[in-house]
Amino acid sequence: MKKNELKKDNYNIRNILGLQRKNNNEFYTPKEPIIELIKILKIPKNKVIWCPFDTEKSEFVKVLKENGYKVIFSHIDNGKDFYEYEPNEKWDLIISNPPFSQKRLLIERCESFNKPFCLLYGATIFSQSMGNTLNRCQFLFIQRNIKFTTKTDEVKSFQCAWLFNKGFPWIK
């Protein structure tokens, strides 16, 4: 290949969005969409929420606790891999912004618990091969792009949607 020729992979949506590397797969969610979600869903305060991709510094954990919810959090960096870990404490639902990779596997893992879940995903989820996985879900689209930050304080803006399992009890 000549120097000025571009590889076909350079036009891959994952490359364009900067998601091609696993170490570039963590985006921190600002508090605003979480606050909006709480207002919309009106989840009873006695429900225990598991945030499986979060640390205590996560906006999910902070905002949910500030709004009176009991929150359990776990993160792979603390040895709690979502695909192998489940909290010993009783929990009622999952709310989080999962890694952008392995969407189908991640949704299937959430479904395996037979509990409500609500996940924040980039709108690119609709352009990917997901089989029948998305048919088992419902969505709430966010009208404006969300500005996420990375570990290096880089800001990336994405169109996003909340993804729920069908039958999520607090959607009116």
Summary of the structure (lengths in Angstrom):
residues: 172
radius of gyration: 16.8
end to end distance: 55.6
largest distance: 62.6
contacts: 439
relative contact order: 0.17
helix: 31%
strand: 22%
